[in-house]
Amino acid sequence: MFSAHFSSLSRDTRKAIYLICLAVGVVGISYGSLATAYGFPLWIPLFSSLFVLAGASEFMFIAIVAGGGNPLAAAVAGLLVNARHFPFGIAVRDLVGSRLSALLGCHIMNDESVVFGLSQSTQQQRKAAFWLCGLGVAIIWPVGAVLGSVIGKFLPDTQMIGLDAVFPAIIMALVLPALKSRVTLTRASCGAALSLLAVPFTPVGLPVLLSLAGLLARRK
């Protein structure tokens, strides 16, 4: 049934989606191992990976809490990171389905599924790509988190195998192309400067929120 539903996608598109899901699984392993290394019980990364299903905000939450930050501030930071889902929802409103299916469609909406969904040429292909990628991420992310949690129990320090560097490296790779825009570079630099200046004087987690003030900077 699933193969027939996704048969409208080209072989290259399906292959690209599978590779993206595999990469998400690797990041999920990093997330689970870090959560365990920070002292979180298994149910926390498992619960968040199933019901939050937003890698960046999940990483940010455990990092802020593990650093001594307030869980409420960590949750607010995670919500701000995922604020992009509002325009995402508008862009893919025709792909998520209707009624009950829309609930699942909105839940599996992420960067990857939106990109693949909007990049196809026909409505049938857009919907198939969105759901294939979204469901793939929704399955592989919790699996990776659980595997990572198991690995974290056997490794006294996950940094020794470099899993802690996977997520920052991916974020950096995603951010660098956007910095070609001078306006983006100016605002990002101002936000980073504000965040660094606030570190000695504010609680853990708040400098990240203050960095959003960099969006107000304008290039003359």
C-alpha positions, 0 to 999 in steps of 0.5 A: 500500500505504501509503495503504491502511494509513493510510486509517483516519486522518482527513484532519485527522490526516494533515494535522497529521502532515505539518505536524509532519514539515515542522517537524521538517525545518526543525529538522533544517536547523538541526541540520545547519547548526550541526554544520557551523558547529561544524566537524563533518564531514558524516558526523557529523550524517548518521550521528546523524540516521539511527541516533540519531534523537533531535533534542534529544540530537543538538543537545546532543551537538554543542553540548557537544563544540563547547564543549570538553566531553568527548564521553563527558559529551556522550553521557551528557547525551544519554542522560539527555535521552532517558530519557523513551523508557523510559515511551514504550516502555511506553505504545506497546508495542502499536503498535510491532509484534512481532519484526523490525518491533518493532526499526523501531517502537522506532527511530522512536519519538519525542515526535511519533509517541507523541503522535499514536499515543496520541491516536487513538480506535481501535487501528487508528488509533493504530497507523497514526498512530504509524507514519505520524508515526514514518516521516515523522520518520525520513525528513525529519530526516536529509534536513533535516540533510543540507540544513542541512550543505550550507547551513552550508558556504556560510554563514560564520555560520549565526547571521546567518539565525537558524537557531541560535535555532530549536531553543531557541525550540521547546524554550521553547515546549514547556516554558512550558506545563508551568511552569504547575504550581508543582511543575514550576516550583519544580523547574525553577527549582532545576535552572536555578539549580544549573546556573548556579552550577556553570558557573564551576567545572565542565567544559562539559556537567556543569552540565546534568547537575547541573541534574537535582538540581532534581528533588529539590526539593519545594514545601511 
